[in-house]
Amino acid sequence: KDAFPEATRSFRERIAKGEALGGVLPEAFALAREAASRVLGERPYDVQIMGSVALHSGKIVEMKTGEGKTLMCVAAAYLNSLTGKGVHIVTVNDYLAERDAGWMKPVYSYLGVSVGVIVAGLDNEARRKAYGCDITYGTNNEFGFDYLRDNMQIDVAEKTQRGFSYCIVDEIDSILIDEARTPLIISGAGEDDTQRYYEVDKYAELLDEAEKNPKTHDYPDEAQGETIVGDYKLDEKSRRVSFTDAGMLKIESILLKHKLIEGSLFDEGNFEFVHYFTQAVRAHTLYKNDVDYVVKDGEVQIVDEFTGRILEGRRYGDGLHQAIEAKEHIRIAERNRTLATITFQNFFRMYGKLSGMTGTAETESVEFDKIYGLEVSVIPTNMPVIRVDENDEVYLNEKDKWDAICAEIAAAHGKGQPLLVGTVSIEKSEHLSALLTKRGIRHEVLNAKNHAREALIIAEAGAKGAVTIATNMAGRGTDIKLGGNPEFRARTRAGTEAEPEQY
C-alpha cells in the first residue's frame, strides 16, 4: 500500500525536472487503474482508459449513460494533479459534487493525492483549503462565484482560488452550451423603486397584444406598409416585448390618468416607466408559474429550464423578478445593483487545459469546436448496446396523448417493469400525477417542488413496479439501479426504526 504514494512522489519529481505528462501517462494510468481495482473492486475497462486519455488530451468525451464516466475521469485527474497546480472537476449540482468526491476520494487517497469539495455554505477558510487540494470537486456556479468574490477582495491574502490549470467538466453540453450565456452576478443594494412595480402591475393587463395575420401567424410588417392593431408584440423565443406606437400612447394616457407622471412620457424621468411596463408585460405573458418559477414560502424561486431544479438564491435581472413578485402579489425585494459578473463561456475559457464528458456531445461538436476549440471524441461502449430506441409517436390532440401515456404506464407497471417518465414542466408532471392517481397507480413525482427528496426517489426508481415522474432532467447524473438500491433502503429503514414513535 505504501508503494502507491511513493510512486506518486516519484512521478512528481520527474515532472518537476521537466518530463512531460505524456511520458508519465502509461505508468500513472496503470497505477490509478490498480488503485481503483483494490479500493473499489472496480477495474476500469479499456474503453474507460481510452476516455481518460482523451480527457488528458483536452477533448470532450462522449460516453453512453451508465458506462462509468465518474470512474473514467480518475486517471486523467490523477495524472494532471501531479503538476501541483490543481485539477478542478465540475459537476451540475452540489449533490453530485459531494457524491463523486466521496466515492472517488478513497482511490485518490490510496494514491497519495488530496481531494477537496466546494459546495454552497462553506466559509472562506474552508474554500481556500479545498482549492489547495490536488483535486477539487464542485459545481460550475460555486467555481464561478468564487472567482467573482476573489476579484472583489481588497487583500490578495483573502483570495480562495489559486489558478486555473486543468478542468474536467461533467455534463459539459449542459454547462458550456445550454447555460453558456447565463451570467453569474454578484449584486449590492440599489435604488428602492418597489412601489412603481405594484403601480404598473395594476395596469399591465390593460394593454393588448398586436393582432397576428391568421394565415401566417406573424405580426403585420410595418416596413411593407401593413397596419399593426394592438399595443405590443411578443418574441417568445428570446422572451422580449416591444411596444407599438399605439402602445406607447396608451401607456402615456394610463400614467397621466392615474397621475403617475406629469407632461409627456418622453420627458426626462418619465421614460423609465416604459421599462416598468415592459417587465410587467413580460411577467404576465412570457413567464408562467409552475413552469418558469414557483412561489414558495412567500418567494418567487426560479426553476432551471435545463435541470428542473430550483436555483437557490438566484433572481431574474433588470427588474423582471420584481415584476413577477408584483404579479404574484407578494412582497417585492429591493432591486440590486450589479457589482461583478461573468458568463460560464468566459469563465471556462480561462483554464489552461479544458476537457469534459457527457452522454450527448457529438450533436453539438460544431459549437464546441467553434466557441471553445474543443474536439469531441466518441468512446464505444464496453459491451454492444442492446437497448431499443423506439420511434416517436405523434397524437392529434393532447388528451389522446395523455391517455396513451397512462395506458403504456399501466401495462408496464402491471408487468412489474420500473418506469421513468420525463415531463417538460412542473405543471405537466402534476397533471400526469393526477391522471395516474385516478387510475390507482402508485408513483413518485420528482420536480423543483420536492428536490430535497431527489436522492431517495431516484435511488428507488429502478425497483420492481416503480413509477417515477421526473421534470426535464431532474436527477441527472444520479444512479438508477435495476431492482432498487438495497443499501439505501436498509439505511432509510434503520433510520426510521431509530426514530421515536409519533402519536
C-alpha positions in Angstrom: 0.0 0.0 0.0 2.8 2.5 0.9 4.3 1.9 -2.6 1.4 3.9 -4.2 2.1 7.3 -2.6 5.8 6.6 -3.1 5.2 6.1 -6.8 3.2 9.4 -6.8 6.1 11.3 -5.3 8.5 9.8 -7.9 6.2 10.9 -10.7 6.0 14.4 -9.2 9.8 14.6 -9.1 10.1 13.5 -12.7 7.6 16.2 -13.8 9.3 18.9 -11.7 12.6 18.0 -13.5 10.9 18.8 -16.9 9.5 15.4 -18.0 6.2 15.8 -20.0 3.0 14.4 -18.5 2.7 12.2 -21.6 5.9 10.4 -20.6 4.4 9.5 -17.2 1.0 8.6 -18.6 1.3 4.8 -19.0 2.6 4.3 -15.5 0.3 6.8 -13.9 -2.8 5.3 -15.6 -1.7 1.8 -14.7 -1.3 2.9 -11.0 -4.7 4.6 -11.0 -6.4 1.6 -12.5 -4.8 -0.8 -9.9 -5.8 1.6 -7.1 -9.4 1.7 -8.2 -9.4 -2.1 -8.5 -8.0 -2.6 -5.0 -10.1 0.1 -3.2 -13.5 0.0 -5.0 -13.3 -3.5 -6.5 -13.9 -1.9 -9.9 -11.2 -2.2 -12.5 -11.7 0.5 -15.3 -12.4 -1.1 -18.7 -10.2 -0.4 -21.7 -12.9 1.9 -23.0 -12.7 3.9 -19.8 -8.9 4.2 -20.1 -9.4 5.4 -23.7 -11.8 8.0 -22.3 -9.3 9.2 -19.8 -6.6 9.5 -22.4 -9.0 11.7 -24.4 -9.7 13.8 -21.3 -6.0 14.3 -20.7 -5.6 15.4 -24.3 -8.1 18.3 -23.7 -11.0 16.7 -25.6 -14.7 16.2 -24.8 -15.5 12.5 -24.2 -18.9 11.2 -25.3 -19.8 8.0 -23.4 -23.2 6.4 -23.2 -25.2 6.7 -20.0 -24.1 4.1 -17.5 -20.6 3.5 -19.0 -18.9 4.9 -15.8 -17.8 8.4 -16.5 -17.2 9.1 -12.8 -14.6 6.4 -12.5 -13.3 7.0 -16.1 -12.0 10.5 -15.2 -10.0 9.4 -12.2 -6.8 8.5 -14.2 -6.8 11.8 -16.1 -7.4 13.9 -12.9 -4.6 12.0 -11.1 -2.1 12.4 -13.9 -2.8 16.2 -14.2 -2.7 16.7 -10.4 1.0 15.6 -10.5 1.9 19.1 -11.8 0.9 20.5 -8.3 -1.2 23.2 -10.0 -4.6 21.7 -9.0 -7.3 20.0 -11.0 -11.0 21.2 -10.9 -13.8 18.6 -11.6 -17.0 20.4 -12.3 -20.5 18.9 -11.8 -24.0 20.2 -12.3 -25.1 20.3 -8.6 -23.9 20.0 -5.1 -25.2 16.5 -4.6 -23.1 15.2 -7.5 -20.0 17.1 -6.4 -20.2 15.6 -2.9 -21.2 12.1 -4.1 -18.4 11.9 -6.7 -15.8 13.3 -4.4 -16.8 10.9 -1.6 -17.0 8.0 -3.9 -13.6 8.5 -5.6 -11.7 10.0 -2.6 -10.5 6.6 -1.2 -8.9 5.9 -4.6 -7.1 9.3 -4.7 -6.1 8.9 -1.0 -4.7 5.4 -1.8 -2.5 7.1 -4.5 -1.4 9.8 -2.1 -3.4 12.6 -3.7 -5.6 15.1 -1.7 -9.3 15.8 -2.6 -11.4 18.9 -1.7 -15.1 19.7 -2.3 -16.7 23.1 -2.9 -20.4 23.3 -2.0 -22.7 26.1 -1.0 -22.4 27.4 2.6 -18.7 27.0 3.0 -16.7 29.8 4.6 -13.6 31.4 3.0 -11.1 29.3 5.0 -12.8 26.0 4.1 -12.9 27.1 0.4 -9.2 28.0 0.5 -8.4 24.6 2.0 -10.5 22.8 -0.7 -8.8 24.7 -3.5 -5.4 24.0 -2.0 -6.0 20.2 -2.6 -4.6 18.4 -5.6 -8.1 17.7 -6.9 -11.2 19.9 -6.2 -14.8 18.9 -6.9 -17.5 21.5 -7.1 -20.3 23.0 -9.2 -20.0 25.4 -12.1 -21.8 28.1 -10.0 -19.6 27.7 -7.0 -16.3 27.9 -9.0 -17.7 30.9 -10.9 -18.9 32.8 -7.9 -15.6 32.2 -6.0 -13.8 33.7 -9.0 -16.0 36.8 -8.8 -15.7 37.1 -5.0 -11.9 36.8 -5.3 -11.8 39.7 -7.8 -13.7 41.8 -5.3 -11.2 41.2 -2.4 -9.0 44.1 -1.4 -6.4 41.9 0.2 -4.8 39.3 -2.0 -4.4 37.0 1.0 -8.2 36.8 1.2 -8.5 35.1 -2.2 -9.6 31.4 -2.1 -8.6 30.2 -5.6 -5.1 29.6 -6.7 -5.3 29.4 -10.5 -7.0 27.7 -13.5 -4.7 24.9 -14.8 -6.8 21.9 -15.8 -10.6 21.3 -15.7 -12.8 18.4 -16.3 -16.5 19.4 -16.8 -19.1 16.7 -16.2 -22.3 17.1 -18.4 -20.3 19.6 -20.4 -23.0 20.1 -23.0 -25.4 21.3 -20.3 -22.8 23.7 -18.8 -20.9 25.0 -21.8 -23.7 25.1 -24.4 -27.2 25.2 -22.7 -26.0 27.6 -19.9 -23.1 29.3 -21.8 -24.7 32.7 -21.8 -26.1 32.5 -18.3 -24.4 35.3 -16.4 -23.2 34.8 -12.8 -23.9 38.1 -11.0 -22.9 39.4 -7.5 -25.1 42.4 -6.6 -25.5 45.0 -3.9 -28.4 47.2 -2.9 -29.7 49.6 -5.5 -32.4 52.3 -5.5 -35.8 51.4 -3.9 -38.4 51.5 -6.7 -40.6 48.7 -5.4 -43.8 50.8 -5.3 -43.6 51.5 -9.0 -43.8 47.8 -9.8 -47.0 47.5 -7.8 -48.5 50.5 -9.5 -47.6 49.4 -13.1 -48.7 45.8 -12.5 -52.3 47.1 -11.9 -52.4 48.4 -15.5 -50.3 45.9 -17.4 -53.3 43.9 -18.5 -55.0 46.9 -20.0 -52.5 46.6 -22.9 -53.4 44.2 -25.7 -51.1 42.0 -27.8 -51.0 43.1 -31.5 -53.2 41.0 -33.8 -51.4 38.4 -36.0 -52.1 37.5 -39.6 -54.4 34.4 -39.3 -52.7 32.8 -42.3 -49.0 33.3 -41.5 -49.5 33.7 -37.7 -47.0 36.5 -37.8 -47.4 40.2 -36.9 -48.1 42.6 -39.8 -44.9 44.0 -41.3 -44.9 47.8 -40.9 -42.0 48.1 -43.4 -44.3 46.7 -46.1 -47.0 49.3 -45.2 -49.1 46.9 -43.2 -51.1 48.3 -40.2 -50.5 46.9 -36.7 -53.5 46.7 -34.4 -52.6 46.4 -30.7 -50.2 47.7 -28.1 -47.2 45.3 -28.1 -45.5 42.4 -29.9 -44.0 39.3 -28.2 -40.9 37.4 -29.2 -41.4 34.2 -27.4 -38.1 32.7 -28.3 -36.0 35.5 -26.9 -38.7 36.4 -24.4 -38.8 40.1 -25.4 -41.6 42.6 -25.6 -41.7 45.6 -27.9 -44.4 48.3 -27.8 -46.1 49.7 -30.9 -46.7 53.4 -31.3 -50.3 52.9 -30.2 -49.0 51.0 -27.1 -46.7 53.9 -26.2 -49.5 56.4 -26.4 -51.7 54.1 -24.3 -49.0 53.8 -21.6 -48.7 57.6 -21.6 -52.5 58.1 -21.2 -52.6 55.5 -18.4 -49.8 57.2 -16.5 -51.3 60.7 -16.9 -54.8 59.5 -15.9 -53.5 58.0 -12.7 -51.2 61.0 -12.0 -48.0 58.8 -12.1 -46.3 61.3 -14.4 -46.6 64.9 -15.5 -46.1 66.1 -19.0 -45.0 63.7 -21.8 -43.9 60.1 -21.4 -40.7 61.1 -23.3 -39.7 63.7 -20.8 -36.6 63.1 -18.6 -37.5 60.9 -15.6 -40.8 59.7 -17.2 -39.4 57.4 -19.9 -38.2 54.8 -17.3 -41.9 53.8 -16.9 -41.6 52.1 -20.3 -39.1 49.8 -18.7 -41.5 49.0 -15.8 -44.3 48.3 -18.3 -42.0 46.1 -20.4 -41.1 44.0 -17.4 -44.7 43.8 -16.2 -46.0 42.6 -19.6 -43.1 40.1 -19.8 -44.0 38.8 -16.3 -47.7 38.4 -17.3 -47.3 36.9 -20.8 -43.9 35.1 -21.0 -43.2 33.8 -17.5 -45.6 31.2 -16.1 -46.0 29.9 -12.5 -45.0 26.3 -12.0 -43.2 26.3 -15.4 -40.5 29.1 -15.2 -40.7 29.7 -11.5 -42.5 28.5 -8.3 -43.9 30.6 -5.5 -42.7 29.0 -2.2 -42.5 30.5 1.3 -43.6 33.9 0.0 -40.8 34.0 -2.6 -40.5 33.7 -6.3 -38.0 30.9 -6.9 -36.6 30.3 -10.4 -36.8 26.8 -11.9 -33.8 25.8 -14.0 -35.1 25.1 -17.5 -32.4 22.5 -18.1 -32.5 20.5 -14.9 -35.9 21.2 -13.4 -34.3 22.2 -10.1 -34.9 25.4 -8.1 -32.0 27.8 -8.5 -31.5 28.8 -4.9 -30.8 32.5 -4.3 -30.9 33.3 -8.0 -33.1 36.2 -9.2 -34.1 37.4 -12.7 -32.2 40.6 -13.6 -33.2 44.0 -14.8 -36.3 44.3 -12.6 -38.1 41.2 -14.1 -38.0 39.4 -10.7 -39.7 42.4 -9.1 -42.4 42.5 -11.8 -43.1 38.8 -11.2 -43.4 39.4 -7.5 -45.8 42.2 -8.2 -47.8 39.9 -10.5 -48.0 37.2 -7.8 -48.9 39.8 -5.1 -46.1 39.0 -2.8 -43.5 41.3 -1.1 -41.1 42.8 -3.6 -37.4 42.6 -2.7 -35.4 45.8 -3.4 -33.7 46.0 -6.7 -29.9 45.2 -6.7 -27.0 46.8 -8.5 -24.5 44.5 -10.3 -21.1 44.6 -8.7 -19.4 41.7 -10.6 -20.5 39.4 -13.4 -19.1 36.7 -15.8 -20.6 34.2 -18.1 -19.7 30.4 -18.0 -18.4 30.8 -21.5 -15.8 33.3 -20.5 -15.1 31.7 -17.1 -14.2 28.3 -18.5 -12.0 29.8 -21.3 -9.6 30.9 -18.5 -8.4 27.3 -18.0 -5.0 26.4 -19.5 -6.5 23.0 -20.5 -10.2 22.2 -20.6 -11.9 18.9 -21.1 -15.3 17.4 -20.4 -17.6 14.4 -20.6 -21.2 13.7 -21.3 -23.6 11.3 -22.9 -24.5 13.8 -25.7 -21.8 15.9 -27.3 -21.4 14.8 -30.9 -24.6 16.7 -31.9 -23.0 19.9 -30.6 -19.5 19.2 -31.9 -19.6 22.2 -34.3 -20.4 24.6 -31.5 -17.8 23.1 -29.2 -15.1 23.5 -31.9 -16.2 27.0 -32.9 -16.6 28.5 -29.5 -14.1 26.6 -27.3 -11.8 24.9 -29.8 -12.7 21.6 -28.3 -12.8 18.3 -30.2 -15.4 15.6 -29.4 -14.2 12.1 -29.1 -16.9 9.3 -29.1 -15.9 6.3 -27.0 -17.5 3.0 -27.8 -19.5 1.1 -25.2 -17.8 -1.7 -23.3 -20.4 -4.2 -24.4 -22.7 -4.0 -27.5 -25.8 -1.8 -26.9 -29.0 -3.9 -26.5 -31.3 -1.1 -25.6 -34.0 -0.4 -28.3 -34.7 3.2 -29.1 -38.3 3.3 -30.4 -39.6 5.9 -32.9 -41.6 8.9 -31.6 -45.4 8.6 -31.5 -47.5 11.7 -32.5 -51.1 12.2 -31.5 -53.8 14.5 -32.9 -54.6 16.1 -29.5 -53.2 16.3 -26.0 -56.0 14.2 -24.4 -55.2 11.2 -26.7 -51.5 11.6 -25.9 -52.1 11.5 -22.1 -54.5 8.5 -22.4 -51.8 6.6 -24.4 -49.1 7.5 -21.9 -51.3 6.3 -19.0 -52.2 3.1 -20.8 -48.4 2.4 -21.5 -47.6 3.1 -17.9 -50.4 0.8 -16.6 -49.3 -2.0 -18.9 -45.6 -1.8 -17.9 -46.5 -1.3 -14.2 -48.7 -4.4 -14.4 -45.7 -6.5 -15.5 -43.6 -5.0 -12.7 -41.3 -3.0 -15.0 -39.9 0.1 -13.4 -40.8 3.3 -15.4 -39.2 6.7 -15.6 -41.4 9.4 -17.2 -39.9 12.7 -18.3 -42.0 15.9 -18.4 -41.2 19.4 -19.6 -42.6 21.3 -16.6 -43.9 21.0 -13.1 -47.4 21.7 -14.4 -47.3 18.7 -16.8 -45.8 16.4 -14.1 -48.6 17.3 -11.7 -51.2 16.7 -14.4 -49.8 13.3 -15.2 -49.6 12.5 -11.4 -53.4 13.3 -11.1 -54.2 11.1 -14.0 -52.2 8.2 -12.5 -53.8 8.7 -9.1 -57.3 8.4 -10.7 -56.1 5.0 -12.2 -54.8 3.9 -8.8 -51.2 3.6 -9.9 -48.7 4.4 -7.1 -45.9 6.7 -8.2 -43.3 9.3 -7.2 -43.1 12.9 -8.6 -39.6 14.5 -8.8 -39.6 18.2 -9.6 -38.4 21.5 -8.3 -41.0 21.5 -5.6 -39.6 18.4 -3.8 -36.0 18.2 -5.0 -34.9 17.7 -1.4 -36.1 14.0 -1.7 -34.3 13.6 -5.0 -31.7 11.1 -3.9 -34.4 8.9 -2.2 -36.7 9.0 -5.2 -34.0 8.3 -7.8 -32.4 5.5 -5.6 -35.7 3.6 -5.7 -36.7 4.4 -9.3 -35.4 1.1 -10.5 -37.3 -1.0 -8.0 -39.9 -3.5 -9.3 -43.1 -1.8 -10.4 -41.7 1.7 -9.5 -43.2 4.6 -11.5 -41.2 7.9 -11.3 -42.3 11.1 -13.0 -39.3 13.5 -13.4 -39.4 17.1 -14.6 -37.0 17.5 -17.5 -33.6 16.3 -16.3 -34.0 16.4 -12.6 -31.9 13.5 -11.2 -29.3 13.9 -14.0 -26.2 12.0 -13.1 -27.7 10.0 -10.2 -27.6 6.3 -10.3 -30.8 4.3 -11.1 -30.1 0.7 -10.2 -32.5 -2.0 -11.5 -34.1 -3.7 -8.6 -33.8 -0.6 -6.5 -31.0 0.3 -4.1 -30.9 -2.2 -1.2 -28.1 -0.3 0.7 -30.2 3.0 0.5 -33.3 1.1 1.6 -31.6 -0.5 4.5 -30.2 2.8 5.7 -33.5 4.5 5.4 -35.3 1.7 7.3 -32.6 1.7 10.0 -33.0 5.5 10.4 -36.8 5.2 10.5 -36.7 2.4 13.1 -34.3 4.5 15.3 -36.8 7.4 15.4 -39.3 7.6 18.3 -42.9 6.8 17.5 -45.1 9.9 16.9 -48.6 9.9 18.5 
